């Protein structure tokens, strides 16, 4: 991913794990991303567009003001941003690799926090649906929120994985 050296070190650690899960790289050394456990969450992508949160780390409970299990992750985004986020999720699933969104998280009174959200597809039984492991990595400044919970997230930039050719598909050129 072009420019990935600019991501937070913890985001880069989980990026390596996500790539290893997708089979793109060798798994990193054990313990490389252990420090992010309480900032992890799992979402499920539903056919109707909802993104219910299935697990939610304790550090995230503090930032968002409550445990958001079973809440719709999509509700944190305005409709135009949600369209782009869904396209990034689709690209991540198609490539089988992680994608990263840089966001500005906002409280109800307008306090702001820069963050990175990494999403990587999980290989789970198809009966569990399409699930993604997520990391919410703040880029510093949590004290500026004054304990107020995050209510909205606005996209700043998207960093999808490189697109891959579908298996069994060939590029054909016809010169007429």
N, C-alpha and C positions, 0 to 999 in steps of 0.2 A: 504494500500500500504506500503510495507516494506520500512523503512527508510524515510517516509514522514516528519518526524520531522526535517530533514535537509533542506527542501524546504524553500524558502523565506516566511515570514509571510503572505504577500499578495497572494502568490500562494496558500498557505494553506487555506486562507479565500475563495478564488474562488473554490478550491477543494471541500470544504464543500458545497458551493452553487451548484456545478455541481452534487454532489452526491444527494443532495436534489431534484434537477430537475429530476434525474433518479429514484427517489423514494427509494433510498437506505437508506436514513437517514432523520431525521427531519430537516427542514429548520433552518439555524442559525438565531440568532437575527438580526433584521433589522439594516442595516447600517454597517454590518460586512465587506463588501467588496466594499463600496462606493468609497474608495480612488483609486480603480483600473480602474474606468470608462474610463479614457483617454488612457489607455493602452490595451483596448479591441479591438478585431476585430472579424469579422465573415467571415468564408470561406464556400464555397459550393463545395462538392466533385462531380465532373462530371464523367460520364462513361468513357470518353477518358483519364482520369488521371489528368486533370487540376484541380486546386484548386483556382478558382477565389475568390478574396477578395471582400466581399459585403459591409462591413463597416470597418472603420479604425480610431482609436482614435487620438486625437490631439498630445498627447505625442509621439505617434508612427510616426506621420508625421515628427516631429523634428528629431527622430533617423534615419529614413529611407530617409529623404531628400525630401519627397513629399507624397501626398495623394495617396495611392496605391489601392484605390477602382478600381475594374475591372482588376487589374493586377493578374497574376498567382503566388500564393504563392509558388507553386512547383519550380519555377525558382530560388528561393534562395538556393536550395539544389543541390549538385552534385548527379548524378544518383544512386550510391550505397547508399547514405544517404536517398534519396527519397524512395527507396524500403523499407527501414526500417521504415521511417516515415509513409508510407502508411500502413504498417503492424500494427503500433501502432494505427493509425486512425481506422482501421478495428476492432482491439481489443476493442477500446473505443466504437464503435457503437454496437458491439456484446454484450458487458456488460452493455451498457447504462450508462456508468460512465466516468469521466474524465481520461485523460492520460497526462503525463508530459514528455517533452523532455528537457534535458539540452543541450544547444548549445553554440558554440563559434561563435559570429557574427563578421564579418570582413568587413572592408572598402576596397576600391579599392587599397589603398596604404599600406594595411597590418595591420592597427590598429585593435585591438581585444577588444571584450566586451563579458563577460560571461553572459548568460541569461537562463531563464527557459521559455518554451512555454507550456502552459496548453491548451488542447483542450477538449471540452466536447460536446457531441451530443445535438442538440436542437430539441425539439419536435415541428415541424412545419408542416403545410399542405403539403401533399406529392407533390402537384404541384410546391412547392418552391424548391424541391429537398432535398438532404441530406446536412444539414447545421451544422456547429460547431461553438460554441463560443470559442474564443481564447483569451488568455492573454499572452502578451510579457512582461516578468518581468526581467529587467536587474538586475544583481547582483552587481551593483556598477561599477564605472569607466567610466561613460559617458564622463567626461571631457577629458579622454585620447583619445577619438575619434576626438577631435579638430573640432567638427562640421561637420566632414565628414560623409556622409550617409553610412548606412550598405548596402553591395552589395551581401554578401554570408553568409550562415549559415552552420556550420559543426556540425553534431551530436556528442555529448559526451557520453550521456547515455539516455536510454529510460526507462520510468516507466509506463507501461500499467496497467490498472486495472486487478484485479484477474479474470481469465476466469470463465464463468458460464456455467453450463450444459444447452444445448438448451431445451426449454420447450417441454414436450412430449417425450423426448428421455430417454431411459433406458440403463444402462450398463448391458450387458449380457455376462456371462462367460460360455464357452462350454468346457468341459473336454472330450476329445476323448481318 
